[in-house]
Amino acid sequence: MDTPKQLAEQNAFRRFIKSTGQEASWISVESRQPPEPDLLCEHRSEGVIAFECVSITDPEIAKVLGAGSKARRDAFATTDPTGEIIRNKLHRSYTTQATRIDLLVYTDGRVISPDSQITEIVLAWVGSLEHPFANVWYSGEREARLLWSAA
C-alpha cells in the first residue's frame, strides 16, 4: 500500500504528464523505496525511466495548511525554499534498473514564489553541480516543461 507521500508523488507526475499532453505515452507509474528514485515509469518509446520527485514547499505554509481548523490566522513571513531543496536533491545518489533518472520539480500550492523565480533558481543549481539526472522537468502553477537536459 502506498504512503501519502508516494500518492502525492504519483499525483504530481500524473498532473505533469496531463499538462504536457503526454498521458498516452506512459504505460505505468509505480512508487519505489530508497535508494531507488521515487517513481519507476514505463514510457511507450523510451522504456523504463526513473523519476525522483521534489516538491517546492515552504515549511511555514505547509505547517499552516496542515493545522486545518487550528491554523494561525495572522500574517506570517515566508521565504523561497527552492535553492536549499534543490541543492539537497542534487547531492543524492540512487540505484535503479532504469535507463535513466529524471528529476521532476513540482509545486503544489505550498509556496508563494512564482514559476519564473523557481525555475531560475533550479536552473542555476542544476547548471553548477554534478548530479545523476539526465533531464530536469518542472510542473508549476502556470507551466510544465523541460528545464534542463544533459543531452
C-alpha positions in Angstrom: 0.0 0.0 0.0 1.4 3.4 -1.0 2.1 6.0 1.6 0.6 9.5 1.5 4.0 10.9 0.2 4.1 8.2 -2.5 0.5 9.0 -3.6 1.3 12.7 -3.7 4.3 12.0 -6.0 2.2 9.8 -8.3 -0.4 12.5 -8.4 2.2 15.2 -9.2 3.6 13.0 -12.0 0.1 12.4 -13.5 -0.7 16.1 -13.3 2.6 16.8 -15.0 2.1 14.4 -17.9 -1.5 15.6 -18.3 -0.5 19.2 -18.5 2.2 18.4 -21.1 -0.1 16.3 -23.2 2.0 13.1 -22.6 -0.6 10.9 -20.9 -0.8 8.4 -23.7 3.0 8.0 -23.8 3.2 6.4 -20.3 2.3 2.8 -19.7 2.9 2.5 -15.9 3.9 4.6 -12.9 4.8 2.9 -9.6 6.4 4.1 -6.4 9.7 2.8 -5.2 11.7 2.8 -1.9 15.2 4.4 -1.4 17.9 4.0 -2.6 15.8 3.9 -5.8 14.3 7.2 -7.2 10.7 7.8 -6.1 8.9 6.5 -9.3 9.7 3.8 -11.8 7.8 4.6 -15.0 7.5 2.9 -18.4 7.4 5.1 -21.5 6.0 3.6 -24.7 9.0 4.5 -26.8 11.8 5.3 -24.3 11.4 2.3 -22.0 11.8 2.4 -18.2 12.7 5.8 -16.7 13.1 6.5 -13.1 11.9 9.8 -11.7 13.0 11.5 -8.5 10.3 13.9 -7.4 10.7 17.0 -5.3 8.0 19.4 -4.1 9.0 23.0 -3.7 7.2 23.6 -0.4 7.6 26.5 2.1 7.7 24.9 5.6 5.7 27.7 7.1 2.9 27.4 4.5 2.9 23.6 4.9 2.6 24.0 8.7 -0.4 26.3 8.4 -2.2 24.1 5.8 -1.5 21.0 7.9 -3.1 22.6 11.0 -6.5 22.7 9.4 -9.1 24.5 11.6 -6.4 25.2 14.2 -4.3 27.1 11.7 -3.0 30.5 12.6 -4.9 33.4 11.1 -2.4 36.1 11.4 0.1 37.2 8.8 3.5 35.4 8.7 6.7 35.7 6.8 7.8 33.2 4.1 11.0 32.8 2.1 11.7 30.9 -1.1 13.0 27.4 -0.2 13.9 26.4 -3.7 17.7 26.7 -3.5 18.1 24.6 -0.4 15.6 22.0 -1.6 17.2 21.6 -5.0 20.8 21.7 -3.7 20.0 18.8 -1.3 18.3 16.8 -4.0 21.2 17.2 -6.4 23.7 15.8 -3.9 21.9 12.4 -3.5 22.8 9.2 -5.3 20.4 6.5 -6.4 20.3 2.8 -7.5 17.9 1.8 -10.3 17.3 -0.6 -13.2 16.0 2.3 -15.3 17.8 3.5 -18.4 18.0 7.0 -16.9 16.9 9.1 -13.9 15.0 12.3 -14.4 14.1 14.9 -11.8 10.5 16.3 -11.5 10.4 19.5 -9.6 6.8 20.5 -8.8 4.8 22.9 -6.8 1.5 22.0 -5.1 0.3 25.4 -3.8 2.6 25.4 -0.8 4.9 28.2 -1.9 4.3 31.8 -2.9 7.2 32.1 -5.3 6.2 32.5 -9.0 7.2 29.8 -11.5 9.7 32.1 -13.1 11.6 32.6 -9.8 11.6 28.9 -9.0 12.8 27.8 -12.5 15.6 30.4 -12.4 16.9 29.1 -9.1 16.6 25.4 -10.3 18.5 26.2 -13.5 21.3 27.9 -11.6 21.8 24.9 -9.2 21.4 22.2 -11.9 24.0 24.0 -14.1 26.5 24.4 -11.3 26.6 20.9 -9.6 27.3 17.4 -10.8 24.2 15.3 -10.3 22.7 12.0 -11.5 19.8 13.4 -13.6 19.5 13.2 -17.4 16.6 15.7 -17.5 15.1 18.1 -15.1 11.3 18.8 -15.6 9.2 21.4 -14.0 5.5 21.4 -13.1 4.3 24.6 -11.5 1.3 26.8 -11.1 1.2 28.1 -14.7 3.7 26.0 -16.6 5.0 22.5 -17.2 8.1 21.9 -19.2 11.6 20.5 -19.7 14.0 22.9 -17.8 17.3 21.2 -18.5 18.8 18.2 -20.3 22.2 16.6 -20.3 21.8 15.6 -24.0 
